[in-house]
Amino acid sequence: MNNDDKKNCIACGITEEEVPLIVLTYKGEEMRICPQHIPLLIHEPQKLVGKFEGAENMTPG
Ligand SMILES: [Zn+2]
């Protein structure tokens, strides 16, 4: 069983048991990202394309 997928970092898969994860919401869906990958989400969202729906629509900040 792999029901805990949504409680993993979308970039690296680390769990909330290991590090605090930041919860994001998008189109009513929750996803999580670890502090280490927040810069990736902000500056290089194209690297997350395929990790979550809508990443291709993000503009690097
Ligand atoms: Zn991560």
PDB file of the backbone (N, CA, C, O) and the ligand in Angstrom, with CONECT records:
HET     ZN  A 101       1
ATOM      1  N   MET A   1       0.843  -1.203   0.000  1.00  0.00           N
ATOM      2  CA  MET A   1       0.000   0.000   0.000  1.00  0.00           C
ATOM      3  C   MET A   1       0.874   1.246   0.000  1.00  0.00           C
ATOM      4  O   MET A   1       1.924   1.304   0.641  1.00  0.00           O
ATOM      5  N   ASN A   2       0.408   2.221  -0.730  1.00  0.00           N
ATOM      6  CA  ASN A   2       1.202   3.439  -0.842  1.00  0.00           C
ATOM      7  C   ASN A   2       0.314   4.662  -0.679  1.00  0.00           C
ATOM      8  O   ASN A   2       0.376   5.605  -1.467  1.00  0.00           O
ATOM      9  N   ASN A   3      -0.498   4.626   0.341  1.00  0.00           N
ATOM     10  CA  ASN A   3      -1.481   5.690   0.544  1.00  0.00           C
ATOM     11  C   ASN A   3      -0.891   6.993   1.045  1.00  0.00           C
ATOM     12  O   ASN A   3      -1.585   8.007   1.116  1.00  0.00           O
ATOM     13  N   ASP A   4       0.387   6.970   1.393  1.00  0.00           N
ATOM     14  CA  ASP A   4       0.989   8.161   2.006  1.00  0.00           C
ATOM     15  C   ASP A   4       1.682   9.052   0.983  1.00  0.00           C
ATOM     16  O   ASP A   4       2.400   9.977   1.361  1.00  0.00           O
ATOM     17  N   ASP A   5       1.481   8.792  -0.292  1.00  0.00           N
ATOM     18  CA  ASP A   5       2.135   9.568  -1.333  1.00  0.00           C
ATOM     19  C   ASP A   5       1.966  11.065  -1.152  1.00  0.00           C
ATOM     20  O   ASP A   5       2.915  11.824  -1.347  1.00  0.00           O
ATOM     21  N   LYS A   6       0.772  11.496  -0.784  1.00  0.00           N
ATOM     22  CA  LYS A   6       0.495  12.921  -0.718  1.00  0.00           C
ATOM     23  C   LYS A   6       1.170  13.599   0.465  1.00  0.00           C
ATOM     24  O   LYS A   6       1.157  14.825   0.569  1.00  0.00           O
ATOM     25  N   LYS A   7       1.758  12.807   1.356  1.00  0.00           N
ATOM     26  CA  LYS A   7       2.459  13.408   2.482  1.00  0.00           C
ATOM     27  C   LYS A   7       3.963  13.421   2.259  1.00  0.00           C
ATOM     28  O   LYS A   7       4.751  13.530   3.199  1.00  0.00           O
ATOM     29  N   ASN A   8       4.338  13.306   0.994  1.00  0.00           N
ATOM     30  CA  ASN A   8       5.745  13.376   0.628  1.00  0.00           C
ATOM     31  C   ASN A   8       6.020  14.673  -0.116  1.00  0.00           C
ATOM     32  O   ASN A   8       5.128  15.252  -0.734  1.00  0.00           O
ATOM     33  N   CYS A   9       7.283  15.123  -0.046  1.00  0.00           N
ATOM     34  CA  CYS A   9       7.714  16.242  -0.875  1.00  0.00           C
ATOM     35  C   CYS A   9       7.519  15.868  -2.345  1.00  0.00           C
ATOM     36  O   CYS A   9       7.891  14.773  -2.767  1.00  0.00           O
ATOM     37  N   ILE A  10       6.932  16.787  -3.124  1.00  0.00           N
ATOM     38  CA  ILE A  10       6.688  16.499  -4.534  1.00  0.00           C
ATOM     39  C   ILE A  10       7.986  16.399  -5.323  1.00  0.00           C
ATOM     40  O   ILE A  10       8.015  15.789  -6.392  1.00  0.00           O
ATOM     41  N   ALA A  11       9.058  16.991  -4.808  1.00  0.00           N
ATOM     42  CA  ALA A  11      10.316  16.980  -5.541  1.00  0.00           C
ATOM     43  C   ALA A  11      11.188  15.778  -5.196  1.00  0.00           C
ATOM     44  O   ALA A  11      11.746  15.143  -6.092  1.00  0.00           O
ATOM     45  N   CYS A  12      11.310  15.461  -3.923  1.00  0.00           N
ATOM     46  CA  CYS A  12      12.249  14.412  -3.523  1.00  0.00           C
ATOM     47  C   CYS A  12      11.586  13.251  -2.809  1.00  0.00           C
ATOM     48  O   CYS A  12      12.200  12.199  -2.627  1.00  0.00           O
ATOM     49  N   GLY A  13      10.343  13.431  -2.404  1.00  0.00           N
ATOM     50  CA  GLY A  13       9.632  12.322  -1.801  1.00  0.00           C
ATOM     51  C   GLY A  13       9.893  12.128  -0.315  1.00  0.00           C
ATOM     52  O   GLY A  13       9.410  11.167   0.284  1.00  0.00           O
ATOM     53  N   ILE A  14      10.658  13.044   0.282  1.00  0.00           N
ATOM     54  CA  ILE A  14      10.903  12.941   1.715  1.00  0.00           C
ATOM     55  C   ILE A  14       9.578  13.096   2.462  1.00  0.00           C
ATOM     56  O   ILE A  14       8.690  13.819   2.011  1.00  0.00           O
ATOM     57  N   THR A  15       9.451  12.435   3.573  1.00  0.00           N
ATOM     58  CA  THR A  15       8.166  12.429   4.271  1.00  0.00           C
ATOM     59  C   THR A  15       8.131  13.441   5.400  1.00  0.00           C
ATOM     60  O   THR A  15       9.163  13.929   5.861  1.00  0.00           O
ATOM     61  N   GLU A  16       6.935  13.739   5.826  1.00  0.00           N
ATOM     62  CA  GLU A  16       6.756  14.680   6.931  1.00  0.00           C
ATOM     63  C   GLU A  16       7.233  14.094   8.256  1.00  0.00           C
ATOM     64  O   GLU A  16       7.299  14.792   9.268  1.00  0.00           O
ATOM     65  N   GLU A  17       7.561  12.820   8.238  1.00  0.00           N
ATOM     66  CA  GLU A  17       8.140  12.213   9.434  1.00  0.00           C
ATOM     67  C   GLU A  17       9.604  12.621   9.577  1.00  0.00           C
ATOM     68  O   GLU A  17      10.166  12.595  10.672  1.00  0.00           O
ATOM     69  N   GLU A  18      10.210  12.997   8.449  1.00  0.00           N
ATOM     70  CA  GLU A  18      11.647  13.274   8.444  1.00  0.00           C
ATOM     71  C   GLU A  18      11.964  14.762   8.546  1.00  0.00           C
ATOM     72  O   GLU A  18      12.886  15.153   9.261  1.00  0.00           O
ATOM     73  N   VAL A  19      11.216  15.581   7.844  1.00  0.00           N
ATOM     74  CA  VAL A  19      11.401  17.037   7.878  1.00  0.00           C
ATOM     75  C   VAL A  19      10.015  17.683   7.881  1.00  0.00           C
ATOM     76  O   VAL A  19       9.041  17.064   7.453  1.00  0.00           O
ATOM     77  N   PRO A  20       9.923  18.933   8.366  1.00  0.00           N
ATOM     78  CA  PRO A  20       8.649  19.637   8.226  1.00  0.00           C
ATOM     79  C   PRO A  20       8.389  19.917   6.751  1.00  0.00           C
ATOM     80  O   PRO A  20       9.287  20.345   6.025  1.00  0.00           O
ATOM     81  N   LEU A  21       7.172  19.677   6.318  1.00  0.00           N
ATOM     82  CA  LEU A  21       6.820  19.944   4.931  1.00  0.00           C
ATOM     83  C   LEU A  21       5.847  21.117   4.860  1.00  0.00           C
ATOM     84  O   LEU A  21       4.995  21.292   5.731  1.00  0.00           O
ATOM     85  N   ILE A  22       5.992  21.910   3.813  1.00  0.00           N
ATOM     86  CA  ILE A  22       5.081  23.034   3.569  1.00  0.00           C
ATOM     87  C   ILE A  22       3.940  22.524   2.698  1.00  0.00           C
ATOM     88  O   ILE A  22       4.164  21.886   1.670  1.00  0.00           O
ATOM     89  N   VAL A  23       2.732  22.811   3.118  1.00  0.00           N
ATOM     90  CA  VAL A  23       1.567  22.349   2.366  1.00  0.00           C
ATOM     91  C   VAL A  23       1.188  23.409   1.339  1.00  0.00           C
ATOM     92  O   VAL A  23       1.026  24.582   1.676  1.00  0.00           O
ATOM     93  N   LEU A  24       1.049  22.989   0.083  1.00  0.00           N
ATOM     94  CA  LEU A  24       0.591  23.852  -1.001  1.00  0.00           C
ATOM     95  C   LEU A  24      -0.782  23.377  -1.417  1.00  0.00           C
ATOM     96  O   LEU A  24      -1.100  22.195  -1.284  1.00  0.00           O
ATOM     97  N   THR A  25      -1.572  24.255  -1.901  1.00  0.00           N
ATOM     98  CA  THR A  25      -2.844  23.815  -2.467  1.00  0.00           C
ATOM     99  C   THR A  25      -2.936  24.323  -3.895  1.00  0.00           C
ATOM    100  O   THR A  25      -2.511  25.436  -4.205  1.00  0.00           O
ATOM    101  N   TYR A  26      -3.489  23.498  -4.747  1.00  0.00           N
ATOM    102  CA  TYR A  26      -3.644  23.854  -6.155  1.00  0.00           C
ATOM    103  C   TYR A  26      -4.889  23.159  -6.673  1.00  0.00           C
ATOM    104  O   TYR A  26      -4.991  21.933  -6.635  1.00  0.00           O
ATOM    105  N   LYS A  27      -5.822  23.945  -7.150  1.00  0.00           N
ATOM    106  CA  LYS A  27      -7.077  23.412  -7.688  1.00  0.00           C
ATOM    107  C   LYS A  27      -7.738  22.437  -6.714  1.00  0.00           C
ATOM    108  O   LYS A  27      -8.296  21.411  -7.103  1.00  0.00           O
ATOM    109  N   GLY A  28      -7.653  22.794  -5.455  1.00  0.00           N
ATOM    110  CA  GLY A  28      -8.316  21.974  -4.449  1.00  0.00           C
ATOM    111  C   GLY A  28      -7.532  20.750  -4.010  1.00  0.00           C
ATOM    112  O   GLY A  28      -7.951  20.006  -3.123  1.00  0.00           O
ATOM    113  N   GLU A  29      -6.380  20.555  -4.652  1.00  0.00           N
ATOM    114  CA  GLU A  29      -5.543  19.429  -4.271  1.00  0.00           C
ATOM    115  C   GLU A  29      -4.441  19.924  -3.349  1.00  0.00           C
ATOM    116  O   GLU A  29      -3.904  21.016  -3.536  1.00  0.00           O
ATOM    117  N   GLU A  30      -4.115  19.125  -2.369  1.00  0.00           N
ATOM    118  CA  GLU A  30      -3.001  19.458  -1.495  1.00  0.00           C
ATOM    119  C   GLU A  30      -1.753  18.742  -1.964  1.00  0.00           C
ATOM    120  O   GLU A  30      -1.799  17.589  -2.393  1.00  0.00           O
ATOM    121  N   MET A  31      -0.641  19.443  -1.876  1.00  0.00           N
ATOM    122  CA  MET A  31       0.635  18.781  -2.105  1.00  0.00           C
ATOM    123  C   MET A  31       1.619  19.380  -1.130  1.00  0.00           C
ATOM    124  O   MET A  31       1.374  20.435  -0.545  1.00  0.00           O
ATOM    125  N   ARG A  32       2.716  18.708  -0.964  1.00  0.00           N
ATOM    126  CA  ARG A  32       3.689  19.128   0.023  1.00  0.00           C
ATOM    127  C   ARG A  32       5.069  19.247  -0.589  1.00  0.00           C
ATOM    128  O   ARG A  32       5.429  18.532  -1.524  1.00  0.00           O
ATOM    129  N   ILE A  33       5.833  20.182  -0.026  1.00  0.00           N
ATOM    130  CA  ILE A  33       7.217  20.332  -0.490  1.00  0.00           C
ATOM    131  C   ILE A  33       8.088  20.601   0.725  1.00  0.00           C
ATOM    132  O   ILE A  33       7.651  21.257   1.671  1.00  0.00           O
ATOM    133  N   CYS A  34       9.302  20.105   0.705  1.00  0.00           N
ATOM    134  CA  CYS A  34      10.186  20.273   1.851  1.00  0.00           C
ATOM    135  C   CYS A  34      10.930  21.608   1.711  1.00  0.00           C
ATOM    136  O   CYS A  34      11.030  22.153   0.612  1.00  0.00           O
ATOM    137  N   PRO A  35      11.447  22.131   2.826  1.00  0.00           N
ATOM    138  CA  PRO A  35      12.143  23.436   2.778  1.00  0.00           C
ATOM    139  C   PRO A  35      13.286  23.461   1.779  1.00  0.00           C
ATOM    140  O   PRO A  35      13.574  24.496   1.179  1.00  0.00           O
ATOM    141  N   GLN A  36      13.931  22.326   1.603  1.00  0.00           N
ATOM    142  CA  GLN A  36      15.057  22.244   0.671  1.00  0.00           C
ATOM    143  C   GLN A  36      14.628  22.510  -0.768  1.00  0.00           C
ATOM    144  O   GLN A  36      15.426  22.995  -1.570  1.00  0.00           O
ATOM    145  N   HIS A  37      13.392  22.204  -1.098  1.00  0.00           N
ATOM    146  CA  HIS A  37      12.954  22.336  -2.480  1.00  0.00           C
ATOM    147  C   HIS A  37      12.065  23.543  -2.734  1.00  0.00           C
ATOM    148  O   HIS A  37      11.589  23.737  -3.852  1.00  0.00           O
ATOM    149  N   ILE A  38      11.836  24.353  -1.710  1.00  0.00           N
ATOM    150  CA  ILE A  38      11.095  25.604  -1.923  1.00  0.00           C
ATOM    151  C   ILE A  38      11.772  26.472  -2.988  1.00  0.00           C
ATOM    152  O   ILE A  38      11.081  27.008  -3.853  1.00  0.00           O
ATOM    153  N   PRO A  39      13.107  26.629  -2.955  1.00  0.00           N
ATOM    154  CA  PRO A  39      13.763  27.447  -4.000  1.00  0.00           C
ATOM    155  C   PRO A  39      13.527  26.894  -5.398  1.00  0.00           C
ATOM    156  O   PRO A  39      13.404  27.652  -6.361  1.00  0.00           O
ATOM    157  N   LEU A  40      13.465  25.585  -5.505  1.00  0.00           N
ATOM    158  CA  LEU A  40      13.188  24.964  -6.801  1.00  0.00           C
ATOM    159  C   LEU A  40      11.804  25.380  -7.282  1.00  0.00           C
ATOM    160  O   LEU A  40      11.615  25.717  -8.451  1.00  0.00           O
ATOM    161  N   LEU A  41      10.859  25.352  -6.383  1.00  0.00           N
ATOM    162  CA  LEU A  41       9.495  25.715  -6.746  1.00  0.00           C
ATOM    163  C   LEU A  41       9.424  27.178  -7.201  1.00  0.00           C
ATOM    164  O   LEU A  41       8.667  27.523  -8.109  1.00  0.00           O
ATOM    165  N   ILE A  42      10.213  28.015  -6.564  1.00  0.00           N
ATOM    166  CA  ILE A  42      10.161  29.455  -6.859  1.00  0.00           C
ATOM    167  C   ILE A  42      10.941  29.781  -8.130  1.00  0.00           C
ATOM    168  O   ILE A  42      10.452  30.516  -8.988  1.00  0.00           O
ATOM    169  N   HIS A  43      12.147  29.238  -8.254  1.00  0.00           N
ATOM    170  CA  HIS A  43      13.055  29.683  -9.304  1.00  0.00           C
ATOM    171  C   HIS A  43      13.103  28.758 -10.519  1.00  0.00           C
ATOM    172  O   HIS A  43      13.390  29.194 -11.634  1.00  0.00           O
ATOM    173  N   GLU A  44      12.822  27.494 -10.289  1.00  0.00           N
ATOM    174  CA  GLU A  44      12.934  26.545 -11.398  1.00  0.00           C
ATOM    175  C   GLU A  44      11.738  25.597 -11.433  1.00  0.00           C
ATOM    176  O   GLU A  44      11.891  24.376 -11.403  1.00  0.00           O
ATOM    177  N   PRO A  45      10.556  26.181 -11.495  1.00  0.00           N
ATOM    178  CA  PRO A  45       9.360  25.322 -11.473  1.00  0.00           C
ATOM    179  C   PRO A  45       9.302  24.370 -12.652  1.00  0.00           C
ATOM    180  O   PRO A  45       8.640  23.334 -12.587  1.00  0.00           O
ATOM    181  N   GLN A  46       9.994  24.718 -13.732  1.00  0.00           N
ATOM    182  CA  GLN A  46       9.974  23.815 -14.891  1.00  0.00           C
ATOM    183  C   GLN A  46      10.596  22.469 -14.545  1.00  0.00           C
ATOM    184  O   GLN A  46      10.310  21.466 -15.199  1.00  0.00           O
ATOM    185  N   LYS A  47      11.440  22.443 -13.526  1.00  0.00           N
ATOM    186  CA  LYS A  47      12.028  21.167 -13.114  1.00  0.00           C
ATOM    187  C   LYS A  47      11.020  20.286 -12.394  1.00  0.00           C
ATOM    188  O   LYS A  47      11.255  19.097 -12.176  1.00  0.00           O
ATOM    189  N   LEU A  48       9.914  20.880 -12.035  1.00  0.00           N
ATOM    190  CA  LEU A  48       8.887  20.108 -11.337  1.00  0.00           C
ATOM    191  C   LEU A  48       7.766  19.670 -12.277  1.00  0.00           C
ATOM    192  O   LEU A  48       6.791  19.049 -11.854  1.00  0.00           O
ATOM    193  N   VAL A  49       7.922  20.007 -13.567  1.00  0.00           N
ATOM    194  CA  VAL A  49       6.917  19.559 -14.527  1.00  0.00           C
ATOM    195  C   VAL A  49       6.881  18.032 -14.508  1.00  0.00           C
ATOM    196  O   VAL A  49       7.912  17.365 -14.598  1.00  0.00           O
ATOM    197  N   GLY A  50       5.694  17.514 -14.390  1.00  0.00           N
ATOM    198  CA  GLY A  50       5.555  16.068 -14.283  1.00  0.00           C
ATOM    199  C   GLY A  50       5.440  15.602 -12.847  1.00  0.00           C
ATOM    200  O   GLY A  50       4.946  14.511 -12.566  1.00  0.00           O
ATOM    201  N   LYS A  51       5.916  16.467 -11.924  1.00  0.00           N
ATOM    202  CA  LYS A  51       5.799  16.128 -10.502  1.00  0.00           C
ATOM    203  C   LYS A  51       4.408  16.464  -9.995  1.00  0.00           C
ATOM    204  O   LYS A  51       3.833  15.756  -9.169  1.00  0.00           O
ATOM    205  N   PHE A  52       3.889  17.562 -10.511  1.00  0.00           N
ATOM    206  CA  PHE A  52       2.513  17.892 -10.156  1.00  0.00           C
ATOM    207  C   PHE A  52       1.862  18.636 -11.292  1.00  0.00           C
ATOM    208  O   PHE A  52       2.523  19.322 -12.072  1.00  0.00           O
ATOM    209  N   GLU A  53       0.573  18.493 -11.374  1.00  0.00           N
ATOM    210  CA  GLU A  53      -0.190  19.114 -12.441  1.00  0.00           C
ATOM    211  C   GLU A  53      -0.108  20.631 -12.329  1.00  0.00           C
ATOM    212  O   GLU A  53      -0.306  21.179 -11.245  1.00  0.00           O
ATOM    213  N   GLY A  54       0.178  21.309 -13.420  1.00  0.00           N
ATOM    214  CA  GLY A  54       0.188  22.766 -13.419  1.00  0.00           C
ATOM    215  C   GLY A  54       1.577  23.360 -13.306  1.00  0.00           C
ATOM    216  O   GLY A  54       1.733  24.574 -13.442  1.00  0.00           O
ATOM    217  N   ALA A  55       2.582  22.551 -13.064  1.00  0.00           N
ATOM    218  CA  ALA A  55       3.946  23.078 -12.927  1.00  0.00           C
ATOM    219  C   ALA A  55       4.371  23.814 -14.192  1.00  0.00           C
ATOM    220  O   ALA A  55       5.102  24.802 -14.131  1.00  0.00           O
ATOM    221  N   GLU A  56       3.905  23.323 -15.339  1.00  0.00           N
ATOM    222  CA  GLU A  56       4.293  23.938 -16.605  1.00  0.00           C
ATOM    223  C   GLU A  56       3.712  25.335 -16.763  1.00  0.00           C
ATOM    224  O   GLU A  56       4.158  26.100 -17.618  1.00  0.00           O
ATOM    225  N   ASN A  57       2.726  25.672 -15.950  1.00  0.00           N
ATOM    226  CA  ASN A  57       2.111  26.997 -16.024  1.00  0.00           C
ATOM    227  C   ASN A  57       2.788  28.026 -15.121  1.00  0.00           C
ATOM    228  O   ASN A  57       2.460  29.212 -15.170  1.00  0.00           O
ATOM    229  N   MET A  58       3.716  27.577 -14.313  1.00  0.00           N
ATOM    230  CA  MET A  58       4.336  28.477 -13.361  1.00  0.00           C
ATOM    231  C   MET A  58       5.458  29.264 -14.023  1.00  0.00           C
ATOM    232  O   MET A  58       6.166  28.765 -14.898  1.00  0.00           O
ATOM    233  N   THR A  59       5.597  30.498 -13.583  1.00  0.00           N
ATOM    234  CA  THR A  59       6.657  31.350 -14.093  1.00  0.00           C
ATOM    235  C   THR A  59       7.716  31.496 -12.999  1.00  0.00           C
ATOM    236  O   THR A  59       7.384  31.790 -11.851  1.00  0.00           O
ATOM    237  N   PRO A  60       8.965  31.294 -13.345  1.00  0.00           N
ATOM    238  CA  PRO A  60      10.005  31.455 -12.323  1.00  0.00           C
ATOM    239  C   PRO A  60       9.985  32.844 -11.712  1.00  0.00           C
ATOM    240  O   PRO A  60       9.835  33.835 -12.427  1.00  0.00           O
ATOM    241  N   GLY A  61      10.133  32.926 -10.424  1.00  0.00           N
ATOM    242  CA  GLY A  61      10.081  34.200  -9.698  1.00  0.00           C
ATOM    243  C   GLY A  61      11.450  34.835  -9.603  1.00  0.00           C
ATOM    244  O   GLY A  61      11.592  35.912  -9.025  1.00  0.00           O
TER     245      GLY A  61
HETATM  246 ZN    ZN A 101      12.123  17.847  -1.243  1.00  0.00          ZN2+
END
